[in-house]
Amino acid sequence: MPEFEIEHITRYIYEGPVRDSANQIILFPIKDAYQDVLKQELTITGNPVVDTYIDYYGNEVGSFTYSEPHWYLNINSKIWVTTKHRELPVNDIFPAHQWEDLRRLQFMVPYIDFLKQEYFDGLNELRVIVDQERLKDDTPYQVALRFSQYVYENFTYIKGVTSVETKLDEIWKLKAGVCQDFAHILMEMLRMVQIPARYVSGYICTSRNGMRGEGATHAWAEAYIPDYGWLGIDPTNNCIANESHVRLAVGRNFLDCSPVKGVYKGSSGHKLEVAVSVDEDNVLNGNDRQINDAHVTNTVTEFTKNSYQRHMEIIQQQQQQQQ
C-alpha cells in the first residue's frame, strides 16, 4: 500500500494591494476504499477561517475570505495519503449486455451530467475518428483504452500552449496541450459512445522517469464500466490511473474541480505560481521538509494573453531564429 507526502503551494502575486479576497479551494483528497488521508496541514496567508462543505459530486470544498489589504496570497496544502491497488475490469464479459446497460444510464442521475457533450467546431471530425477507432466487438473497457491510446498518440504534450481557460476549439486546432486538455478530449470521445466520463483532478506519484505530470498537479478521466464502476484512465501517459494517482476531486470538467479559484477587489494584474512536491519515502516522519527544487514543478502564469497568442509568438520566434 503506497504512502505519499504531497505538498501543493499556490501563490498569487498582485500588481498592487488588494482586499476582500474570496476564494474556493478543492484541496481535500477523496476518501474511499482505495484512498485514505492520514493527515493534512493547510496554511493560508492571514490565517482565515476555512468553511467546508460537500458539493453535488461528493467533493469536499473549502471557502474563505481574506479581507485585509495584501500584495500576495499563499495557500499551502500538505497531505499524507495512502492508496490501494484496484483490480481491473474483465475484458470479455458479454459486450452486447454491457452496451445495453450503458444505454439504460442515459436518463439516470448522476450519469446524465457525465454524458453531456461540449460543442466545439471539430465535433464532427472527432465523431468520424471515434467511429473509426471503435471496433464492433469491443467492450466498453476496450473502447476506453483504445480512445486513450488515440489521444496519447495524436496530441502533443506541450506545456504553456494552453491554460485553464482554453476551450476545446483551440485544443483541437493545436492538437497539443497538457493533462487537462488530454482528459477533456478523451471525455468527449467516451461520451460520444454513451460511456459516462468524468474529470479527475489530483497528482501522479511515481518514480518512473518520463511520466508526464509527475510531481505536479495532474488530471485524467474516469469512465463508467458496467459491472465494475468508475475506471481511471490517464490519456497523458496512456495508462490506467491506479495506486500511483492521488485523487482530489471529480466533476464534469476542470471548472468543477479547480483546486483554487476566487475573486478580489483591487488591481486586475496578478501572477499565479504553483509548485508541487511529492515524496514517497518521507511519510509522517515528523520533519518539516523544505521543497526540493529538483522535485518541484513550478508553473507561472500571467493572465495578459491567451494561450493561442503565446503559441503563435513561440512559432514566430523559432522562425526568426532560423532565418
C-alpha contacts under 8 A as a table, 3 or more apart, distances in Angstrom:
res1	aa1	res2	aa2	distance
1	M	82	T	6.55
1	M	83	T	5.96
1	M	84	K	5.40
1	M	85	H	7.47
2	P	82	T	5.59
2	P	83	T	5.62
2	P	84	K	7.02
2	P	243	E	7.15
2	P	244	S	7.76
2	P	280	E	7.62
3	E	80	W	7.21
3	E	81	V	5.68
3	E	82	T	4.30
3	E	83	T	6.62
3	E	280	E	6.05
3	E	281	D	7.80
3	E	283	V	6.61
4	F	79	I	7.99
4	F	80	W	5.71
4	F	81	V	5.38
4	F	82	T	6.31
4	F	205	C	7.54
4	F	278	V	6.89
4	F	279	D	5.82
4	F	280	E	4.50
4	F	281	D	7.27
4	F	282	N	7.62
4	F	283	V	6.06
5	E	78	K	7.21
5	E	79	I	5.74
5	E	80	W	4.54
5	E	81	V	6.58
5	E	278	V	5.89
5	E	279	D	5.09
5	E	280	E	6.15
5	E	281	D	7.97
5	E	282	N	6.57
5	E	283	V	5.36
5	E	284	L	7.73
6	I	78	K	5.66
6	I	79	I	5.31
6	I	80	W	6.50
6	I	276	V	7.16
6	I	277	S	5.66
6	I	278	V	4.57
6	I	279	D	6.32
7	E	76	N	7.20
7	E	77	S	5.77
7	E	78	K	4.29
7	E	79	I	6.48
7	E	276	V	5.60
7	E	277	S	5.10
7	E	278	V	6.58
7	E	291	I	7.97
8	H	76	N	5.86
8	H	77	S	5.16
8	H	78	K	6.28
8	H	274	V	7.44
8	H	275	A	5.96
8	H	276	V	4.53
8	H	277	S	6.60
9	I	74	N	7.12
9	I	75	I	5.81
9	I	76	N	4.49
9	I	77	S	6.39
9	I	274	V	5.71
9	I	275	A	5.16
9	I	276	V	6.28
10	T	74	N	5.77
10	T	75	I	5.08
10	T	76	N	6.38
10	T	260	V	7.97
10	T	272	L	7.35
10	T	273	E	5.90
10	T	274	V	4.67
10	T	275	A	6.66
11	R	72	Y	6.97
11	R	73	L	5.54
11	R	74	N	4.50
11	R	75	I	6.36
11	R	272	L	5.84
11	R	273	E	5.11
11	R	274	V	6.42
12	Y	72	Y	5.35
12	Y	73	L	5.08
12	Y	74	N	6.61
12	Y	270	H	6.69
12	Y	271	K	5.74
12	Y	272	L	4.77
12	Y	273	E	6.49
13	I	71	W	6.22
13	I	72	Y	4.44
13	I	73	L	6.73
13	I	270	H	5.49
13	I	271	K	5.12
13	I	272	L	6.50
14	Y	17	P	6.78
14	Y	18	V	7.36
14	Y	71	W	5.38
14	Y	72	Y	5.87
14	Y	267	S	7.07
14	Y	268	S	7.93
14	Y	269	G	6.15
14	Y	270	H	4.25
14	Y	271	K	6.44
15	E	71	W	7.37
15	E	267	S	6.28
15	E	268	S	7.72
15	E	269	G	5.47
15	E	270	H	5.72
16	G	71	W	6.08
16	G	266	G	7.24
16	G	267	S	5.70
17	P	69	P	5.75
17	P	70	H	5.15
17	P	71	W	4.76
17	P	266	G	6.57
17	P	267	S	7.13
18	V	21	S	7.43
18	V	69	P	5.26
18	V	70	H	5.47
18	V	71	W	6.40
18	V	264	Y	6.65
18	V	265	K	5.55
18	V	266	G	4.42
18	V	267	S	6.54
19	R	66	Y	6.97
19	R	67	S	5.20
19	R	68	E	5.49
19	R	69	P	4.52
19	R	70	H	6.34
19	R	264	Y	6.10
19	R	265	K	5.34
19	R	266	G	6.56
20	D	65	T	6.33
20	D	66	Y	5.53
20	D	67	S	3.98
20	D	68	E	6.74
20	D	69	P	7.69
20	D	264	Y	5.47
20	D	265	K	5.96
21	S	65	T	5.45
21	S	66	Y	5.07
21	S	67	S	6.16
21	S	262	G	7.05
21	S	263	V	5.76
21	S	264	Y	4.13
21	S	265	K	6.81
22	A	63	S	7.45
22	A	64	F	5.92
22	A	65	T	4.33
22	A	66	Y	6.56
22	A	262	G	5.45
22	A	263	V	5.44
22	A	264	Y	6.17
23	N	63	S	5.61
23	N	64	F	5.55
23	N	65	T	6.27
23	N	260	V	7.08
23	N	261	K	5.70
23	N	262	G	4.00
23	N	263	V	6.50
24	Q	61	V	7.03
24	Q	62	G	5.68
24	Q	63	S	4.47
24	Q	64	F	6.79
24	Q	259	P	7.97
24	Q	260	V	5.81
24	Q	261	K	5.44
24	Q	262	G	5.92
25	I	61	V	5.95
25	I	62	G	5.06
25	I	63	S	6.21
25	I	258	S	7.56
25	I	259	P	5.34
25	I	260	V	4.53
25	I	261	K	6.64
26	I	59	N	7.48
26	I	60	E	6.56
26	I	61	V	4.96
26	I	62	G	6.35
26	I	248	L	7.06
26	I	249	A	7.02
26	I	257	C	6.70
26	I	258	S	6.64
26	I	259	P	4.56
26	I	260	V	6.45
27	L	61	V	7.58
27	L	77	S	7.03
27	L	248	L	6.22
27	L	259	P	5.69
27	L	260	V	7.84
28	F	59	N	7.92
28	F	60	E	6.03
28	F	61	V	7.30
28	F	248	L	6.02
28	F	249	A	7.98
29	P	37	V	6.93
29	P	60	E	7.93
29	P	202	G	7.94
29	P	246	V	7.46
29	P	247	R	5.86
29	P	248	L	4.16
29	P	249	A	6.95
30	I	35	Q	6.86
30	I	36	D	7.65
30	I	37	V	7.99
30	I	59	N	6.97
30	I	60	E	7.78
30	I	247	R	5.90
30	I	248	L	5.46
30	I	249	A	6.48
31	K	34	Y	7.72
31	K	35	Q	5.45
31	K	36	D	5.23
31	K	37	V	6.60
32	D	35	Q	5.34
32	D	36	D	6.50
33	A	36	D	7.47
33	A	84	K	7.82
34	Y	83	T	5.56
34	Y	84	K	4.76
34	Y	85	H	6.96
34	Y	86	R	7.07
34	Y	243	E	7.89
35	Q	81	V	7.12
35	Q	82	T	5.77
35	Q	83	T	4.45
35	Q	84	K	6.29
35	Q	246	V	7.58
36	D	81	V	5.67
36	D	82	T	5.29
36	D	83	T	6.47
37	V	40	Q	7.36
37	V	79	I	7.22
37	V	80	W	6.06
37	V	81	V	4.41
37	V	82	T	6.49
38	L	79	I	7.66
38	L	80	W	5.36
38	L	81	V	5.44
38	L	82	T	7.27
39	K	79	I	5.82
39	K	80	W	5.18
39	K	81	V	7.18
40	Q	77	S	7.19
40	Q	78	K	5.65
40	Q	79	I	4.37
40	Q	80	W	6.34
41	E	77	S	5.87
41	E	78	K	5.11
41	E	79	I	6.44
42	L	75	I	7.44
42	L	76	N	5.76
42	L	77	S	4.60
42	L	78	K	6.42
43	T	47	N	6.96
43	T	74	N	7.88
43	T	75	I	6.01
43	T	76	N	5.05
43	T	77	S	6.49
44	I	47	N	5.34
44	I	48	P	6.91
44	I	73	L	7.45
44	I	74	N	5.64
44	I	75	I	4.63
44	I	76	N	6.25
45	T	48	P	7.48
45	T	73	L	5.66
45	T	74	N	5.34
45	T	75	I	6.79
46	G	66	Y	6.66
48	P	64	F	6.31
48	P	65	T	6.58
48	P	66	Y	6.22
49	V	64	F	6.12
49	V	65	T	7.83
50	V	62	G	5.88
50	V	63	S	5.48
50	V	64	F	4.93
51	D	62	G	5.42
51	D	63	S	5.36
51	D	64	F	6.52
52	T	60	E	6.61
52	T	61	V	5.37
52	T	62	G	4.25
52	T	63	S	6.41
53	Y	60	E	5.72
53	Y	61	V	5.45
53	Y	62	G	6.64
54	I	57	Y	7.87
54	I	58	G	5.58
54	I	59	N	5.40
54	I	60	E	4.60
54	I	61	V	6.06
55	D	58	G	5.34
55	D	59	N	5.44
55	D	60	E	6.53
55	D	61	V	6.75
56	Y	59	N	7.45
57	Y	250	V	6.70
57	Y	251	G	6.27
58	G	250	V	7.97
59	N	248	L	7.82
59	N	249	A	5.54
59	N	250	V	6.98
60	E	249	A	7.95
70	H	73	L	7.38
80	W	283	V	6.41
80	W	284	L	6.96
83	T	243	E	5.26
83	T	244	S	7.48
83	T	246	V	7.33
84	K	242	N	7.88
84	K	243	E	5.40
85	H	242	N	6.07
85	H	243	E	4.94
86	R	242	N	6.50
86	R	243	E	7.36
89	P	141	Y	7.18
89	P	225	I	7.87
89	P	228	Y	6.25
90	V	93	I	6.61
91	N	139	T	6.75
91	N	141	Y	6.74
91	N	142	Q	7.01
92	D	95	P	6.94
92	D	139	T	7.03
93	I	98	Q	7.94
93	I	139	T	7.86
94	F	97	H	5.44
94	F	98	Q	6.49
94	F	139	T	7.85
95	P	98	Q	5.11
95	P	99	W	6.31
95	P	137	D	6.84
95	P	138	D	6.68
95	P	139	T	4.73
95	P	140	P	7.35
96	A	99	W	5.26
96	A	100	E	6.24
96	A	139	T	7.86
97	H	100	E	5.02
97	H	101	D	6.17
98	Q	101	D	5.00
98	Q	102	L	6.36
98	Q	139	T	7.19
98	Q	140	P	7.16
98	Q	225	I	7.96
98	Q	226	P	5.76
99	W	102	L	5.03
99	W	103	R	6.35
99	W	139	T	7.66
99	W	140	P	7.03
100	E	103	R	5.07
100	E	104	R	6.59
101	D	104	R	5.31
101	D	105	L	6.88
101	D	226	P	6.63
102	L	105	L	5.24
102	L	106	Q	7.12
102	L	194	Q	6.60
102	L	195	I	6.57
102	L	226	P	6.99
103	R	106	Q	5.69
103	R	194	Q	6.86
104	R	107	F	7.10
104	R	108	M	7.59
105	L	108	M	5.07
105	L	109	V	7.97
105	L	111	Y	6.27
105	L	112	I	7.45
106	Q	111	Y	6.77
106	Q	112	I	5.88
106	Q	115	L	7.22
106	Q	194	Q	7.40
107	F	111	Y	7.44
107	F	112	I	5.84
108	M	111	Y	5.74
108	M	112	I	5.93
109	V	112	I	5.70
109	V	113	D	7.68
110	P	113	D	6.25
110	P	114	F	7.52
111	Y	114	F	5.21
111	Y	115	L	6.45
111	Y	196	P	6.10
112	I	115	L	5.31
112	I	116	K	6.72
112	I	196	P	7.84
113	D	116	K	5.77
113	D	252	R	6.61
114	F	191	R	7.45
114	F	196	P	4.92
114	F	197	A	5.18
114	F	198	R	5.68
114	F	252	R	5.91
115	L	191	R	5.12
115	L	192	M	8.00
115	L	194	Q	6.49
115	L	195	I	7.00
115	L	196	P	5.02
115	L	197	A	6.66
116	K	191	R	6.96
117	Q	188	E	6.07
117	Q	191	R	6.48
117	Q	192	M	7.44
118	E	188	E	7.29
119	Y	123	L	6.57
120	F	123	L	5.55
120	F	168	L	6.18
120	F	169	D	5.38
121	D	124	N	7.61
121	D	169	D	5.97
122	G	125	E	5.23
122	G	126	L	6.18
122	G	169	D	6.70
122	G	172	W	6.63
123	L	126	L	5.11
123	L	127	R	6.16
124	N	127	R	4.96
124	N	128	V	6.47
125	E	128	V	5.35
125	E	129	I	6.62
126	L	129	I	5.06
126	L	130	V	6.17
126	L	189	M	7.42
127	R	130	V	4.99
127	R	131	D	6.28
127	R	189	M	7.59
127	R	192	M	7.27
128	V	131	D	5.22
128	V	132	Q	6.33
129	I	132	Q	5.02
129	I	133	E	6.09
130	V	133	E	5.18
130	V	134	R	6.09
130	V	147	F	7.65
130	V	189	M	6.32
130	V	192	M	7.72
131	D	134	R	5.46
132	Q	135	L	7.52
133	E	143	V	7.93
133	E	146	R	6.91
133	E	147	F	7.03
133	E	150	Y	7.99
134	R	138	D	7.08
134	R	143	V	6.01
134	R	146	R	7.54
135	L	138	D	5.46
135	L	143	V	7.69
138	D	141	Y	7.78
138	D	142	Q	5.60
138	D	143	V	6.04
139	T	142	Q	5.15
139	T	143	V	6.25
140	P	143	V	5.04
140	P	144	A	6.14
140	P	195	I	7.26
140	P	225	I	6.40
141	Y	144	A	5.18
141	Y	145	L	6.40
141	Y	225	I	6.41
142	Q	145	L	5.19
142	Q	146	R	6.12
143	V	146	R	5.01
143	V	147	F	6.12
144	A	147	F	5.23
144	A	148	S	6.21
144	A	190	L	6.74
144	A	223	A	7.17
144	A	233	I	7.90
145	L	148	S	5.07
145	L	149	Q	6.28
145	L	233	I	7.64
145	L	238	N	7.97
146	R	149	Q	5.17
146	R	150	Y	6.35
147	F	150	Y	5.03
147	F	151	V	6.41
147	F	186	L	6.59
147	F	189	M	6.96
147	F	190	L	7.57
148	S	151	V	5.30
148	S	152	Y	6.17
148	S	186	L	6.34
148	S	233	I	7.24
148	S	234	D	7.30
148	S	235	P	4.76
148	S	238	N	5.86
149	Q	152	Y	5.01
149	Q	153	E	6.06
149	Q	235	P	6.76
149	Q	238	N	5.70
150	Y	153	E	5.26
150	Y	154	N	5.95
151	V	154	N	5.33
151	V	155	F	5.67
151	V	182	F	6.56
151	V	185	I	7.33
151	V	186	L	6.71
151	V	235	P	6.24
151	V	236	T	7.79
152	Y	155	F	5.94
152	Y	156	T	7.72
152	Y	182	F	7.68
152	Y	235	P	5.51
152	Y	236	T	5.84
152	Y	237	N	6.80
152	Y	238	N	5.91
153	E	156	T	7.74
154	N	175	K	7.12
155	F	175	K	4.83
155	F	176	A	4.97
155	F	177	G	7.43
155	F	182	F	7.56
156	T	175	K	6.35
156	T	176	A	4.43
156	T	177	G	6.50
157	Y	176	A	5.74
157	Y	177	G	5.32
157	Y	178	V	5.47
157	Y	179	C	7.85
157	Y	236	T	7.54
158	I	161	V	6.47
158	I	176	A	6.22
158	I	177	G	5.20
158	I	178	V	6.08
159	K	162	T	7.29
159	K	177	G	6.40
159	K	178	V	5.98
160	G	163	S	7.05
160	G	177	G	7.64
160	G	307	S	7.15
160	G	310	R	7.92
160	G	311	H	7.79
161	V	176	A	7.53
161	V	177	G	6.11
161	V	307	S	5.15
161	V	308	Y	6.49
161	V	310	R	6.61
161	V	311	H	5.24
162	T	165	E	7.80
162	T	166	T	5.75
162	T	171	I	7.56
162	T	177	G	5.71
162	T	178	V	7.35
162	T	306	N	7.94
162	T	307	S	4.74
162	T	308	Y	7.09
163	S	166	T	5.31
163	S	306	N	7.77
163	S	307	S	6.10
164	V	254	F	7.61
166	T	170	E	6.56
166	T	171	I	7.13
166	T	306	N	7.93
166	T	307	S	7.02
167	K	170	E	5.59
167	K	171	I	6.54
168	L	171	I	4.97
168	L	172	W	5.96
168	L	181	D	7.87
168	L	184	H	7.71
168	L	185	I	7.60
169	D	172	W	5.26
169	D	173	K	6.33
170	E	173	K	5.09
170	E	174	L	6.12
170	E	308	Y	7.34
171	I	174	L	5.20
171	I	175	K	5.75
171	I	176	A	6.19
171	I	177	G	6.68
171	I	181	D	6.74
172	W	175	K	5.14
172	W	176	A	7.68
174	L	177	G	7.66
176	A	181	D	7.88
177	G	180	Q	7.91
177	G	181	D	5.65
177	G	182	F	7.05
178	V	181	D	5.45
178	V	182	F	6.36
178	V	236	T	7.45
179	C	182	F	5.12
179	C	183	A	6.14
179	C	213	G	7.10
179	C	218	H	6.27
179	C	219	A	5.43
179	C	220	W	6.67
179	C	235	P	7.74
179	C	236	T	5.50
180	Q	183	A	5.07
180	Q	184	H	6.22
180	Q	218	H	7.36
180	Q	219	A	5.25
180	Q	220	W	6.75
180	Q	254	F	7.21
181	D	184	H	5.15
181	D	185	I	6.36
182	F	185	I	5.35
182	F	186	L	6.24
182	F	220	W	7.60
182	F	235	P	6.07
182	F	236	T	6.00
183	A	186	L	5.15
183	A	187	M	6.14
183	A	199	Y	6.89
183	A	219	A	6.68
183	A	220	W	4.96
183	A	221	A	5.41
183	A	234	D	7.36
183	A	235	P	6.47
183	A	236	T	7.58
184	H	187	M	5.14
184	H	188	E	6.34
184	H	199	Y	7.45
184	H	221	A	7.78
184	H	253	N	7.12
185	I	188	E	5.17
185	I	189	M	6.45
186	L	189	M	5.15
186	L	190	L	6.25
186	L	221	A	7.26
186	L	235	P	7.16
187	M	190	L	5.10
187	M	191	R	6.06
187	M	197	A	5.39
187	M	198	R	6.85
187	M	199	Y	7.60
187	M	221	A	6.61
188	E	191	R	5.25
188	E	192	M	6.28
189	M	192	M	5.24
189	M	193	V	7.07
190	L	193	V	5.62
190	L	194	Q	6.59
190	L	195	I	5.17
190	L	196	P	6.87
190	L	197	A	6.34
190	L	223	A	7.43
191	R	194	Q	4.85
191	R	195	I	5.15
191	R	196	P	5.80
191	R	197	A	6.34
192	M	195	I	7.41
195	I	223	A	6.51
195	I	224	Y	6.28
195	I	225	I	7.63
196	P	223	A	5.84
196	P	224	Y	5.41
197	A	221	A	6.61
197	A	222	E	5.50
197	A	223	A	4.57
197	A	224	Y	6.40
197	A	252	R	7.84
198	R	221	A	5.65
198	R	222	E	5.26
198	R	223	A	6.73
198	R	250	V	6.51
198	R	251	G	5.63
198	R	252	R	5.27
198	R	253	N	6.90
199	Y	219	A	7.28
199	Y	220	W	6.23
199	Y	221	A	4.78
199	Y	222	E	6.47
199	Y	250	V	5.47
199	Y	251	G	5.26
199	Y	252	R	5.71
199	Y	253	N	5.11
199	Y	254	F	6.69
199	Y	257	C	7.76
200	V	219	A	5.50
200	V	220	W	5.33
200	V	221	A	5.57
200	V	222	E	6.94
200	V	247	R	6.78
200	V	248	L	7.33
200	V	249	A	5.76
200	V	250	V	4.55
200	V	251	G	6.75
200	V	257	C	7.23
201	S	217	T	7.49
201	S	218	H	6.00
201	S	219	A	4.56
201	S	220	W	6.80
201	S	247	R	6.08
201	S	248	L	5.48
201	S	249	A	5.41
201	S	250	V	6.54
201	S	254	F	7.72
201	S	257	C	6.17
201	S	258	S	7.64
201	S	259	P	7.88
202	G	217	T	5.92
202	G	218	H	5.22
202	G	219	A	6.01
202	G	245	H	7.12
202	G	246	V	5.44
202	G	247	R	4.46
202	G	248	L	4.71
202	G	249	A	7.02
203	Y	213	G	7.76
203	Y	214	E	7.44
203	Y	215	G	7.18
203	Y	216	A	6.29
203	Y	217	T	5.15
203	Y	218	H	4.84
203	Y	219	A	7.35
203	Y	245	H	5.77
203	Y	246	V	5.12
203	Y	247	R	6.69
203	Y	248	L	7.90
204	I	213	G	6.54
204	I	214	E	5.37
204	I	215	G	6.70
204	I	216	A	7.33
204	I	217	T	7.67
204	I	218	H	6.31
204	I	244	S	5.84
204	I	245	H	4.53
204	I	246	V	6.29
205	C	214	E	6.21
205	C	215	G	6.62
205	C	244	S	5.05
205	C	245	H	6.03
205	C	246	V	7.31
205	C	278	V	6.56
205	C	280	E	7.68
206	T	211	M	7.82
206	T	214	E	6.82
206	T	244	S	5.92
208	R	211	M	6.38
211	M	214	E	5.79
211	M	237	N	6.40
212	R	236	T	6.54
212	R	237	N	6.23
213	G	216	A	5.51
213	G	217	T	6.90
213	G	218	H	5.64
214	E	218	H	7.76
215	G	276	V	5.88
215	G	277	S	5.66
215	G	278	V	5.57
215	G	295	H	6.54
215	G	296	V	6.12
215	G	297	T	6.13
216	A	275	A	7.06
216	A	276	V	5.04
216	A	277	S	7.14
216	A	296	V	7.25
216	A	297	T	5.52
217	T	276	V	6.79
219	A	234	D	7.65
220	W	232	G	7.15
220	W	233	I	6.20
220	W	234	D	4.80
220	W	235	P	6.76
220	W	236	T	7.53
220	W	241	A	7.78
221	A	232	G	5.83
221	A	233	I	5.40
221	A	234	D	6.34
221	A	235	P	7.85
222	E	230	W	5.74
222	E	231	L	5.09
222	E	232	G	4.25
222	E	233	I	5.76
223	A	230	W	5.49
223	A	231	L	5.22
223	A	232	G	6.58
223	A	233	I	7.32
224	Y	228	Y	7.73
224	Y	229	G	5.37
224	Y	230	W	4.47
224	Y	231	L	6.20
225	I	228	Y	5.44
225	I	229	G	5.25
225	I	230	W	6.22
225	I	231	L	6.82
226	P	229	G	6.23
228	Y	231	L	7.91
231	L	240	I	7.75
231	L	241	A	7.70
232	G	240	I	5.85
232	G	241	A	4.63
232	G	242	N	6.82
233	I	238	N	7.40
233	I	239	C	6.11
233	I	240	I	4.63
233	I	241	A	5.17
234	D	237	N	5.73
234	D	238	N	5.55
234	D	239	C	5.30
234	D	240	I	5.88
234	D	241	A	5.68
235	P	238	N	4.41
235	P	239	C	6.64
241	A	244	S	7.01
241	A	245	H	5.66
242	N	245	H	5.62
243	E	246	V	7.35
248	L	257	C	8.00
249	A	257	C	5.57
250	V	256	D	7.30
250	V	257	C	6.11
251	G	254	F	7.34
251	G	256	D	5.10
251	G	257	C	6.05
252	R	255	L	7.89
252	R	256	D	6.32
253	N	256	D	5.73
253	N	257	C	6.98
254	F	257	C	5.18
254	F	258	S	5.76
255	L	258	S	5.43
258	S	261	K	6.73
267	S	270	H	7.76
269	G	303	F	7.52
270	H	302	E	6.74
270	H	303	F	7.24
271	K	300	V	6.99
271	K	301	T	5.91
271	K	302	E	4.93
271	K	303	F	7.16
272	L	299	T	7.78
272	L	300	V	5.58
272	L	301	T	5.20
272	L	302	E	6.59
273	E	298	N	6.72
273	E	299	T	5.44
273	E	300	V	4.50
273	E	301	T	6.59
274	V	297	T	7.74
274	V	298	N	5.48
274	V	299	T	5.05
274	V	300	V	6.65
275	A	296	V	6.03
275	A	297	T	5.46
275	A	298	N	4.47
275	A	299	T	6.53
276	V	296	V	5.47
276	V	297	T	5.86
276	V	298	N	7.17
277	S	291	I	6.35
277	S	292	N	7.47
277	S	295	H	5.98
277	S	296	V	5.08
277	S	297	T	7.43
278	V	295	H	7.22
278	V	296	V	7.91
279	D	282	N	5.82
279	D	283	V	7.40
280	E	283	V	6.72
282	N	285	N	6.00
284	L	287	N	7.86
291	I	295	H	7.71
291	I	296	V	7.13
292	N	295	H	5.58
292	N	296	V	6.48
293	D	296	V	5.15
302	E	305	K	7.80
303	F	306	N	7.45
305	K	309	Q	6.32
305	K	310	R	6.76
306	N	309	Q	5.52
306	N	310	R	6.58
307	S	310	R	5.10
307	S	311	H	6.13
308	Y	311	H	4.90
308	Y	312	M	6.14
309	Q	312	M	5.20
309	Q	313	E	6.19
310	R	313	E	5.09
310	R	314	I	6.31
311	H	314	I	5.19
311	H	315	I	6.45
312	M	315	I	5.07
312	M	316	Q	6.18
313	E	316	Q	5.06
313	E	317	Q	6.11
314	I	317	Q	5.12
314	I	318	Q	6.24
315	I	318	Q	5.13
315	I	319	Q	6.23
316	Q	319	Q	5.06
316	Q	320	Q	6.18
317	Q	320	Q	5.12
317	Q	321	Q	6.24
318	Q	321	Q	5.14
318	Q	322	Q	6.38
319	Q	322	Q	5.17
319	Q	323	Q	6.47
320	Q	323	Q	5.24
